Amino acid sequence: MNSVYGPIIRDGLWKNNPALVQLLGLCPLLAVSNTTINGLGLGLATILTLVASNGLVSLLRHHIPEEARLPVFMIIIASIVTIIELSMNAWFHELYLILGIFIPLIVTNCAITGRAEAFAARNPVGPSLVDGLMMGIGFTAVLVLLGAMREIIGQGTLLSEAHLMFGEAARHLKIVVIDDYRGFLMALLPPGAFIGLGLIVALKNVVDARQANKQAQVASNSVAETASA
């Protein structure tokens, strides 16, 4: 089982992360990631959409005509997003108002259509559900990290307005990182989102490069030991 799901997990969380490698879904990622809670809210909605759409597409893949697959995929995704949008409007109304148009715009997220076409339409339900979950978690992790960075630099807090997602009891979760902070407006504006995402992508590339160098060094040492033996 590990041989089946291991690569799927690694691809979704790191190697093929939709936000850091594929660079898909950047419009909502950059637009709503000005706070941690906003990023988490949109990320959870994206996870639900990816898991449900991947599962349904995989389940119906043998019954969808080849020439109509993309329109059918879009109908499935749009239906799921509509359910999520109405649910958020009912139970998380304030957060729903903040996220606004970017909830229905999940339908146009290329990462979701791409996973339906590239993976779910070609694989069984189990791996497709795991693929959707891992891709969603990878995307959400970037949203939350970027939101936390921008919130701390922009207004000196972390988890502000947590009550929008977790209820009134969560108001005490707000952390004041910098007392009497006047704020840094650019971090909360679109330029701050681009700079923050660029730094995260750069950090990933540095980690990947160091890992590749380490593996090359190990392989080189192994060849040298074999030759000397």
C-alpha positions in Angstrom: 0.0 0.0 0.0 2.9 2.3 0.8 4.3 1.8 -2.7 0.9 3.0 -4.1 0.1 5.9 -1.9 3.7 7.1 -1.0 4.4 8.8 -4.3 0.9 10.4 -4.3 1.5 11.8 -0.8 4.9 13.2 -1.7 3.7 14.7 -4.9 0.8 16.5 -3.3 2.6 17.8 -0.3 6.0 18.7 -1.9 7.3 17.4 -5.2 4.3 18.5 -7.3 2.7 21.0 -4.9 0.0 22.9 -7.0 1.0 26.2 -5.5 4.8 25.9 -5.4 5.6 23.7 -8.4 2.6 23.8 -10.8 1.9 27.4 -9.8 -1.9 26.9 -10.3 -4.7 28.6 -8.5 -2.6 31.7 -7.9 -5.4 34.2 -8.2 -7.3 33.1 -5.0 -4.0 32.2 -3.3 -2.6 35.7 -3.6 -5.9 37.5 -3.2 -7.2 36.1 0.1 -4.0 35.1 1.9 -3.7 38.3 3.8 -4.6 36.6 7.1 -4.1 33.0 8.4 -7.8 32.4 8.9 -8.7 33.6 5.4 -6.1 31.3 3.9 -7.3 28.4 6.0 -11.0 29.0 5.1 -10.3 29.0 1.4 -7.9 26.1 1.7 -10.4 23.9 3.5 -13.0 24.7 0.8 -10.4 23.7 -1.9 -9.6 20.5 -0.1 -13.3 19.5 0.0 -13.6 20.3 -3.6 -10.6 18.3 -4.7 -11.5 15.2 -2.7 -15.1 15.2 -3.8 -14.4 16.0 -7.4 -11.6 13.4 -7.7 -13.8 10.8 -6.1 -16.8 11.4 -8.3 -14.7 11.6 -11.5 -12.9 8.4 -10.7 -16.2 6.7 -9.8 -17.8 7.8 -13.1 -14.8 7.6 -15.4 -16.0 4.6 -17.3 -19.4 6.2 -17.9 -18.2 9.6 -19.2 -17.9 9.8 -23.0 -14.4 10.8 -24.0 -15.6 13.8 -26.1 -17.6 15.2 -23.2 -15.3 14.6 -20.3 -14.2 18.2 -19.7 -17.8 19.7 -19.7 -18.8 16.8 -17.4 -15.8 17.5 -15.1 -16.8 21.2 -14.9 -20.4 20.3 -14.0 -19.2 18.0 -11.3 -16.8 20.6 -9.8 -19.4 23.4 -10.1 -22.0 21.4 -8.3 -19.6 20.6 -5.4 -18.5 24.2 -5.2 -22.1 25.4 -5.1 -22.8 23.0 -2.1 -19.7 24.3 -0.3 -20.6 27.9 -1.0 -24.1 27.6 0.3 -22.9 25.7 3.4 -20.3 28.4 4.2 -23.0 31.1 3.7 -25.2 29.3 6.2 -22.6 28.4 8.9 -19.7 30.7 8.3 -21.5 33.8 7.0 -18.9 36.4 8.0 -16.0 34.4 6.6 -18.1 33.8 3.5 -18.5 37.5 3.0 -14.8 38.1 3.4 -13.8 35.4 0.9 -16.5 36.7 -1.5 -16.2 35.9 -5.1 -13.2 33.6 -4.6 -15.3 30.8 -3.3 -17.3 30.3 -6.5 -14.1 31.0 -8.4 -12.8 27.6 -7.1 -14.6 26.2 -10.1 -12.1 27.8 -12.4 -9.1 26.7 -10.3 -6.9 24.9 -12.8 -5.4 22.6 -10.1 -8.8 21.0 -9.6 -9.6 20.5 -13.2 -6.1 19.3 -13.8 -6.3 16.6 -11.1 -9.6 15.4 -12.5 -8.2 15.1 -16.0 -4.6 13.9 -15.2 -5.3 11.6 -12.3 -8.9 10.9 -11.2 -10.0 10.0 -14.8 -7.3 7.4 -15.0 -7.1 5.8 -11.6 -9.4 4.0 -9.1 -11.4 5.8 -6.4 -9.0 5.1 -3.5 -5.8 6.6 -5.0 -7.9 9.5 -6.5 -9.3 10.4 -3.1 -5.8 10.4 -1.6 -4.5 12.5 -4.5 -7.2 15.1 -4.0 -6.6 15.2 -0.3 -2.8 15.5 -0.6 -3.0 18.1 -3.3 -5.5 20.1 -1.3 -3.4 19.9 1.9 -0.3 21.0 0.0 -2.3 24.0 -1.5 -3.8 24.8 1.9 -0.4 24.7 3.7 0.9 27.3 1.3 -2.2 29.4 1.8 -1.9 29.3 5.6 1.9 29.9 5.6 1.6 32.8 3.3 -1.3 34.2 5.3 0.6 33.9 8.5 3.6 35.7 7.0 1.5 38.5 5.6 -0.5 38.9 8.8 2.5 39.0 11.1 4.4 41.5 8.9 1.3 43.5 7.9 -0.4 43.9 11.2 1.7 42.2 13.9 -0.8 39.5 14.8 -1.5 35.8 14.2 -4.9 34.1 14.0 -6.8 37.3 14.2 -10.5 36.9 13.6 -10.3 33.2 14.4 -13.9 33.4 15.7 -15.0 33.7 12.0 -14.2 30.0 11.6 -14.2 28.5 15.1 -16.9 30.6 16.9 -16.9 33.2 19.6 -14.9 31.0 22.0 -11.9 31.3 19.6 -11.4 35.0 20.0 -8.7 34.4 22.6 -6.7 32.5 20.0 -5.5 35.8 18.6 -1.7 36.2 19.2 -0.2 39.7 19.3 3.3 39.0 17.9 4.5 42.7 18.0 3.0 45.1 20.5 2.1 48.6 19.5 2.9 47.7 15.8 1.8 50.3 13.3 1.7 47.8 10.5 3.3 47.4 7.1 0.6 47.9 4.5 2.4 46.5 1.5 2.4 43.0 3.1 -1.4 43.1 3.1 -1.6 44.3 -0.5 -1.1 42.2 -3.7 2.6 43.1 -4.0 3.2 41.6 -0.6 1.5 38.4 -1.7 3.7 38.1 -4.8 6.9 38.7 -2.7 5.8 36.3 0.0 5.0 33.5 -2.4 8.3 34.1 -4.3 10.2 33.7 -1.0 8.4 30.4 -0.2 9.1 29.1 -3.7 12.7 30.1 -3.4 13.0 28.3 0.0 11.6 25.1 -1.5 14.1 25.3 -4.4 16.9 25.7 -1.9 15.8 22.7 0.1 15.4 20.6 -3.1 18.8 21.7 -4.4 20.5 20.7 -1.1 18.7 17.4 -1.0 19.8 16.7 -4.6 23.4 17.6 -3.7 23.3 15.3 -0.7 22.0 12.4 -2.7 24.6 13.0 -5.4 27.3 13.0 -2.7 26.0 9.8 -1.2 25.9 8.1 -4.7 29.5 9.4 -5.4 30.8 8.0 -2.2 29.1 4.7 -2.8 30.7 4.4 -6.3 34.1 5.3 -4.8 33.8 2.6 -2.1 32.7 0.0 -4.7 35.7 0.9 -7.0 38.2 0.8 -4.1 36.8 -2.6 -3.0 
